[in-house]
Amino acid sequence: MKLNSDKVVDMKKLRVGIWVLMCFASPISLAETELQSLENISQELVNIRQQIEALHNKITFEKDSYRDQMRSYSSQKSDLNVRVSRAELNIKDIQRELKKLTDVNKEKNQDQKKILPILKVAIEQIRESVTESIPFKLDQRLQVLKEIEHRLGAQIISPNKATNQLWAFVEDELMLGKSSGIYNETLEIEDREKLVKVLRIGKIAMFFKTQDNQYGVMKRKGNAWYQEMVGDTDNVSQLSYLFDSFAKNIRNGEFSIPNILPKS
């Protein structure tokens, strides 16, 4: 079959146009691809620069923080050095004072050793005096002396402190002789311990009242004390009034009391 010559020419022109178009189109497409690649690279470079800048800022911040911390440590170290120097000076001063006090204490101890025998004799004399005095809370009073003597012998307290405690005890004994009052105390009456009301008048007289309203008086014979129950009606009346007055805190006035002197 034969083609028309005009159509053949048209087909040739078409092929030539397509070829020309392809020749011009390829460089343009390649250029666009390269341009896109350059843009991607540029964006990556921007990102990298941003990361580098962020890291640089972070490093700078860390360096500044480190310098500030080192300056703070240096300041603290200087302050501690000053404190250590002051502490060392204080320790030296304390050591000097301690040496002085040690020397003084040695002298005092020597003096106190001299008064130790005298103090022991004084304790024994006071014990004898208390034992012979009115038997008011006698066990407690003697126990105080016993504790002073024990602490002194065990070197728990110094002779100087023992002297102060002994003098305080003597003052309490003197006050006991100047005061009067009603107290609760346990006495052995008729071979039985009973809780009674005790009325003490200084260190001169001591009366007691049992729970069943019986009255008694402590009397002294020689160096010993004994109990004597009061049966006389007048004496019972006197003691009843005396106990009642003291219970009401009436301490002033004229009172009659039973004879406290022992029978001859």
C-alpha atoms as one frame of an Amber mdcrd trajectory, in Angstrom:
protein
   0.000   0.000   0.000   1.468   3.370  -0.922   1.265   6.324   1.425   0.369
   9.730   0.288   3.459  11.876  -0.152   1.977  14.715   1.847   1.313  12.414
   4.785   4.836  11.098   4.643   6.150  14.618   4.834   3.882  15.390   7.773
   5.093  12.306   9.648   8.688  13.331   9.111   7.960  16.802  10.392   6.302
  15.323  13.444   9.288  13.130  14.224  11.616  16.063  13.793   9.457  18.187
  16.133   9.378  15.528  18.768  13.113  15.065  18.555  13.691  18.801  18.799
  11.311  18.989  21.744  13.118  16.173  23.479  16.440  17.852  22.886  15.246
  21.045  24.484  13.226  19.377  27.258  15.997  17.167  28.741  18.368  19.982
  29.765  15.480  21.859  31.409  14.408  18.815  33.451  18.012  18.139  34.487
  18.471  21.732  35.560  15.338  21.592  37.684  16.588  18.416  39.352  19.946
  19.972  40.095  18.240  23.118  41.394  16.098  21.029  43.736  19.197  19.202
  44.957  20.934  22.504  45.624  17.939  23.736  47.563  17.920  20.551  49.667
  21.645  20.885  50.348  21.183  24.540  51.274  18.409  23.645  53.728  20.572
  20.933  55.271  23.401  23.431  55.642  21.014  25.835  57.355  19.898  23.075
  59.720  23.488  22.092  60.449  24.422  25.714  61.136  21.468  26.016  63.504
  22.519  22.866  65.306  26.101  24.092  65.495  24.939  27.438  66.862  22.719
  25.721  69.440  25.609  23.486  70.512  27.906  26.496  70.659  25.433  28.370
  72.858  25.045  25.340  75.099  28.819  24.938  75.414  29.171  28.639  76.191
  26.451  28.372  78.858  28.102  25.302  80.390  31.466  27.083  80.435  29.960
  30.132  82.136  28.165  27.908  84.670  31.389  26.010  85.334  33.320  29.266
  85.838  30.623  30.566  88.221  30.677  27.291  90.144  34.468  27.335  90.379
  34.368  30.940  91.614  31.792  29.901  94.214  33.958  26.956  95.295  36.971
  29.215  95.480  35.059  31.674  97.663  33.844  28.869  99.908  37.347  27.497
 100.170  38.686  30.887 101.215  35.918  31.228 103.811  36.639  27.738 105.145
  40.350  28.498 105.352  39.554  31.590 107.428  37.288  29.547 109.695  39.918
  26.842 110.091  42.501  29.465 111.030  40.148  30.962 113.615  39.295  27.516
 114.969  42.980  26.676 115.324  43.551  29.906 117.243  40.566  29.142 119.485
  41.872  25.640 120.110  45.231  27.047 121.141  43.532  29.531 123.481  41.389
  26.741 124.967  44.438  24.546 125.428  46.198  27.355 127.293  43.158  27.944
 129.500  42.826  24.200 130.061  46.417  24.008 131.199  45.848  26.876 133.607
  42.691  25.244 134.980  44.491  21.904 135.269  47.234  23.500 137.319  44.677
  25.282 139.504  42.707  22.061 139.986  45.835  20.228 141.028  46.361  22.773
 143.760  42.697  22.578 144.774  42.778  18.793 144.842  45.758  18.879 147.139
  43.905  21.254 149.448  40.726  19.176 149.266  42.595  16.010 150.153  43.591
  17.754 153.363  39.963  18.465 154.308  38.694  14.991 153.350  39.363  13.426
 156.798  37.800  16.452 158.506  34.739  16.122 156.267  34.284  12.452 157.132
  34.433  13.264 160.835  31.835  16.026 160.328  29.473  13.614 158.545  29.715
  11.141 161.396  29.081  13.849 164.003  26.032  15.117 162.110  24.749  11.541
 161.777  24.961  11.070 165.536  23.128  14.349 166.098  20.337  13.397 163.684
  20.004   9.932 165.203  19.561  11.418 168.662  17.170  14.156 167.495  13.415
  13.862 167.156  12.548  10.774 165.075  10.706  12.693 162.351  11.277  11.095
 158.922  14.474   9.772 160.423  15.201   7.200 157.689  14.995   9.829 154.925
  17.254  12.254 156.776  19.870   9.609 157.473  19.657   8.434 153.847  20.680
  11.903 152.647  23.819  11.718 154.781  24.513   8.204 153.558  24.302   9.289
 149.905  26.669  12.221 150.471  29.134   9.893 152.192  28.843   7.305 149.412
  29.361   9.796 146.563  32.300  11.299 148.385  33.941   7.902 148.982  33.353
   6.826 145.362  34.836  10.149 144.151  31.612  10.929 142.305  31.697  14.361
 143.925  34.623  16.410 145.136  35.176  17.219 148.819  34.257  20.809 147.995
  30.875  19.771 146.572  30.318  17.339 149.424  30.928  20.192 151.848  28.305
  22.310 150.078  25.774  19.461 150.165  26.519  18.782 153.825  26.048  22.440
 154.681  22.711  22.449 152.815  21.673  19.437 154.915  22.629  21.264 158.123
  20.552  24.263 157.020  17.575  21.934 156.452  18.067  20.562 159.966  18.134
  24.101 161.373  14.961  24.930 159.458  13.382  21.757 160.818  13.931  23.091
 164.322  12.225  26.397 163.463   9.149  25.026 161.673   6.049  23.080 162.692
   3.374  21.228 160.770   1.244  18.142 160.155   2.568  15.309 158.008   1.671
  11.779 156.993   4.121   9.209 158.254   4.292   5.497 158.920   5.056   4.586
 162.536   5.378   1.223 164.206   2.663   1.203 166.873   2.064  -1.870 169.014
   4.342  -3.927 166.736   2.397  -2.896 163.627   3.225  -0.278 161.029   0.420
   2.249 160.752  -0.110   5.346 158.637  -0.693   8.219 161.052  -0.899  11.994
 161.163   2.207  13.432 162.773   2.231  16.899 164.325   5.766  18.156 164.815
   6.639  21.238 166.830  10.149  22.141 165.762  12.537  19.497 167.003  11.109
  19.690 170.510   7.875  17.706 170.412   6.182  15.200 168.150   2.627  13.925
 168.486   0.692  11.478 166.343  -2.931  10.607 165.639  -4.060   7.218 164.370
  -6.880   6.636 161.917  -9.143   5.497 164.782  -8.571   8.861 166.565  -6.116
   7.627 169.151  -3.359  10.022 170.163   0.219   9.483 171.173   3.411  11.352
 171.952   7.077  10.669 171.277   9.196  10.886 174.401  12.922  10.703 174.881
  14.733   8.636 177.439  18.472   9.020 177.337  19.460   8.922 173.676  16.442
   6.840 172.645  12.897   7.786 171.687   9.784   5.802 172.479   6.032   6.108
 171.934   3.495   6.681 174.638  -0.222   6.581 173.961  -2.291   9.381 175.494
  -5.313   8.208 177.467  -6.021  11.137 179.761  -9.206  12.943 178.697  -7.730
  16.429 179.130  -4.620  15.514 177.166  -6.729  13.969 174.396  -8.819  17.155
 174.257  -5.694  19.309 174.055  -4.234  17.244 171.224  -7.549  17.145 169.363
  -7.714  20.958 169.462  -4.043  21.214 168.479  -4.402  18.898 165.479  -7.608
  20.629 164.387  -5.989  24.087 164.613  -2.934  23.032 162.601  -5.165  21.372
 159.996  -6.939  24.746 159.618  -3.539  26.466 159.384  -4.024  28.211 162.715
  -0.511  28.478 164.067  -0.730  31.553 166.299  -2.274  31.568 169.737  -1.976
  29.833 173.052  -2.030  26.050 172.991  -1.781  23.508 175.785   0.018  20.272
 175.134   0.528  17.125 177.181   3.691  16.696 179.158   6.398  15.527 176.794
   8.980  14.885 179.497   9.665  11.233 180.329   8.635   9.812 183.619  11.408
   9.869 186.214
